[in-house]
Amino acid sequence: MREATQSGERERAKEWWRCPGCGFLGRPDLGGRPVLHPFRELTGDDADFVFCGWEDCNRAGEAFAWNSRLCEWIVCTACGRENVRRIKRVSP
């Protein structure tokens, strides 16, 4: 597997990996363990990436808390862009 993108902001939220052979998308464990958590396919309107407009191309990593919100990191398999998707506000 090779690193597709990485940034130090947002507690490593921007790290994701893609296997060039099989296309597997995974995200490193937030606890720092050597585990890749697979991304999952989204359905309905959530499956379409808002920046490029491609349909059924969004994949989402496991949820994490950030700035009092529950979020997911999404990756577009068509254009390769990534973004944080806010799911809901988390009670303090």
Backbone bond lengths (Angstrom), bond angles and torsions (degrees), N, CA, C in turn:
res aa  C-N    CA-C-N  psi(-1)  N-CA   C-N-CA  omega(-1)  CA-C   N-CA-C  phi
1 M - - - 1.442 - - 1.513 109.08 -
2 R 1.285 116.76 150.29 1.453 120.04 178.07 1.516 108.57 -123.08
3 E 1.300 115.52 155.11 1.451 119.90 178.89 1.519 108.19 -75.94
4 A 1.317 116.60 129.07 1.454 120.13 179.80 1.524 110.81 -89.17
5 T 1.302 117.68 -41.40 1.461 121.53 179.23 1.512 109.02 -159.97
6 Q 1.306 115.46 153.20 1.460 118.80 179.39 1.519 109.36 -156.28
7 S 1.328 116.28 139.33 1.449 122.48 175.09 1.514 108.20 -147.12
8 G 1.315 117.75 149.06 1.454 121.75 -177.23 1.515 114.59 -82.17
9 E 1.316 119.35 -9.69 1.458 119.75 -177.80 1.524 111.79 -80.79
10 R 1.308 116.19 163.23 1.468 124.14 177.67 1.520 112.89 57.95
11 E 1.310 116.86 42.27 1.460 122.38 175.27 1.525 112.47 49.90
12 R 1.299 117.24 51.21 1.465 124.28 177.55 1.520 113.28 64.79
13 A 1.311 118.40 23.00 1.461 120.71 -179.58 1.522 112.17 -66.31
14 K 1.335 118.27 -21.28 1.456 120.74 -175.56 1.517 113.81 -93.40
15 E 1.296 119.12 13.86 1.453 119.72 178.80 1.522 110.09 -93.61
16 W 1.307 116.44 127.28 1.461 120.71 172.82 1.517 108.42 -150.01
17 W 1.291 114.62 154.61 1.457 121.56 -174.69 1.525 110.26 -126.92
18 R 1.316 115.71 143.57 1.470 120.87 177.58 1.512 109.00 -132.01
19 C 1.324 115.42 132.25 1.455 120.68 176.25 1.525 108.26 -82.03
20 P 1.331 118.44 122.57 1.464 119.67 -179.53 1.531 112.84 -68.84
21 G 1.332 117.04 -18.23 1.460 120.16 -179.33 1.519 113.45 -82.83
22 C 1.343 115.96 -52.55 1.475 119.13 -174.45 1.522 113.46 -107.88
23 G 1.345 117.95 -10.19 1.456 120.01 178.81 1.516 114.81 84.98
24 F 1.351 118.53 4.44 1.462 121.63 179.59 1.524 109.95 -56.46
25 L 1.339 117.00 133.11 1.454 122.34 174.41 1.515 107.99 -110.62
26 G 1.323 117.29 132.93 1.451 121.11 179.36 1.511 111.43 -145.41
27 R 1.317 114.90 160.80 1.451 122.40 -179.01 1.517 108.67 -125.74
28 P 1.355 117.90 134.51 1.463 119.32 178.78 1.523 111.77 -60.50
29 D 1.297 116.28 154.20 1.455 122.86 179.87 1.529 109.85 -66.25
30 L 1.335 116.99 133.33 1.461 120.58 -179.65 1.519 111.95 -66.32
31 G 1.328 117.77 -23.24 1.452 121.42 178.61 1.519 113.35 -82.82
32 G 1.317 117.72 1.26 1.450 121.51 178.10 1.517 114.67 85.66
33 R 1.343 117.73 3.39 1.466 119.80 177.83 1.527 109.70 -72.93
34 P 1.328 117.94 152.72 1.471 120.88 -179.02 1.532 111.80 -78.54
35 V 1.322 115.99 62.78 1.461 122.28 -177.30 1.523 108.24 -130.12
36 L 1.314 117.12 138.11 1.460 121.13 172.51 1.521 108.59 -104.46
37 H 1.312 116.34 125.40 1.464 121.44 177.02 1.524 107.85 -93.44
38 P 1.324 117.78 127.16 1.472 119.46 -177.16 1.527 112.26 -69.34
39 F 1.319 115.19 146.64 1.458 120.92 171.44 1.521 107.66 -77.25
40 R 1.304 117.09 156.20 1.461 121.05 178.27 1.522 109.12 -119.72
41 E 1.327 114.87 154.97 1.460 120.45 178.01 1.518 108.92 -76.03
42 L 1.325 116.20 143.79 1.455 121.56 175.47 1.525 108.14 -101.49
43 T 1.322 116.56 158.66 1.463 120.91 -177.92 1.526 110.42 -122.90
44 G 1.319 115.18 166.13 1.465 120.98 177.81 1.523 111.81 64.54
45 D 1.337 116.12 -145.32 1.459 121.04 -179.32 1.528 112.24 -64.43
46 D 1.322 117.68 -27.46 1.467 121.25 179.54 1.521 112.25 -67.83
47 A 1.321 118.09 -18.14 1.463 121.95 -178.28 1.523 112.67 -79.03
48 D 1.332 117.68 -18.02 1.464 122.25 -177.98 1.524 109.89 -91.98
49 F 1.330 116.96 129.42 1.458 120.34 -177.77 1.515 109.68 -79.95
50 V 1.327 116.52 128.50 1.465 121.02 -172.40 1.530 113.01 -70.78
51 F 1.330 119.16 -24.51 1.454 119.96 -175.73 1.525 113.30 -83.41
52 C 1.326 117.94 -41.99 1.464 119.61 -177.73 1.529 112.67 -101.99
53 G 1.339 117.30 -18.87 1.453 120.44 178.13 1.519 115.54 85.98
54 W 1.332 118.01 -2.13 1.459 119.93 179.69 1.520 109.82 -64.34
55 E 1.306 116.01 141.36 1.464 121.20 -178.74 1.521 111.04 -92.30
56 D 1.334 115.69 146.41 1.470 123.79 175.61 1.524 113.40 54.60
57 C 1.336 117.57 37.78 1.464 120.10 -177.47 1.528 113.06 -116.44
58 N 1.346 119.01 -8.02 1.458 121.27 -178.75 1.520 112.23 -74.72
59 R 1.320 115.49 138.75 1.461 123.00 171.18 1.519 106.61 -127.25
60 A 1.323 117.87 141.64 1.464 122.06 -176.48 1.520 110.76 -121.45
61 G 1.325 115.28 138.57 1.457 121.86 174.79 1.522 109.90 -84.49
62 E 1.326 116.26 -179.55 1.458 119.72 179.92 1.526 109.87 -67.95
63 A 1.315 116.00 152.30 1.463 122.38 -176.72 1.529 110.70 -70.70
64 F 1.341 114.74 150.60 1.460 121.70 176.26 1.525 108.50 -145.80
65 A 1.324 117.00 155.82 1.460 122.27 178.45 1.522 108.86 -89.06
66 W 1.338 116.15 134.24 1.461 122.01 178.36 1.523 108.72 -152.75
67 N 1.332 117.46 125.83 1.470 122.92 179.14 1.526 112.29 50.99
68 S 1.314 117.03 48.50 1.471 123.86 178.49 1.524 113.35 63.13
69 R 1.310 117.14 23.86 1.466 121.49 177.42 1.519 109.72 -131.69
70 L 1.312 114.97 149.91 1.455 121.17 171.50 1.527 106.28 -89.49
71 C 1.322 116.79 125.70 1.464 121.31 -173.91 1.518 110.73 -130.51
72 E 1.324 114.84 164.96 1.464 122.84 171.81 1.515 107.01 -130.97
73 W 1.315 116.66 149.74 1.453 120.73 172.71 1.509 106.76 -95.23
74 I 1.331 117.27 123.39 1.460 120.43 179.82 1.530 109.73 -110.74
75 V 1.315 115.03 148.13 1.451 123.12 179.97 1.529 107.46 -131.10
76 C 1.319 116.10 136.01 1.464 120.88 176.30 1.520 108.54 -92.39
77 T 1.317 117.43 123.03 1.459 120.93 -179.67 1.529 111.74 -76.73
78 A 1.338 117.76 -12.47 1.463 120.54 179.45 1.532 111.73 -86.30
79 C 1.344 117.29 -50.17 1.464 119.39 -175.36 1.530 113.32 -107.43
80 G 1.341 118.12 -11.68 1.456 121.45 177.61 1.512 115.51 83.90
81 R 1.328 117.25 -1.61 1.463 119.22 177.97 1.517 109.98 -70.98
82 E 1.317 114.34 162.00 1.453 120.93 -179.17 1.518 109.28 -139.80
83 N 1.315 116.16 158.31 1.452 119.81 -177.66 1.523 109.30 -164.39
84 V 1.329 115.41 154.83 1.461 120.46 172.78 1.516 107.88 -84.41
85 R 1.315 116.34 133.07 1.462 121.99 176.30 1.519 107.82 -111.63
86 R 1.331 116.66 120.50 1.449 120.37 178.89 1.526 109.60 -80.30
87 I 1.337 116.29 128.14 1.457 121.11 -179.00 1.523 111.04 -94.41
88 K 1.347 116.22 -52.78 1.464 120.09 178.42 1.515 109.78 -163.79
89 R 1.326 115.55 164.41 1.465 122.09 177.33 1.518 108.80 -77.70
90 V 1.323 116.09 138.24 1.461 122.11 179.73 1.518 108.04 -100.53
91 S 1.325 116.54 133.41 1.466 121.01 177.59 1.516 109.71 -68.50
92 P 1.356 117.09 137.13 1.475 119.14 179.69 1.504 112.95 -70.16
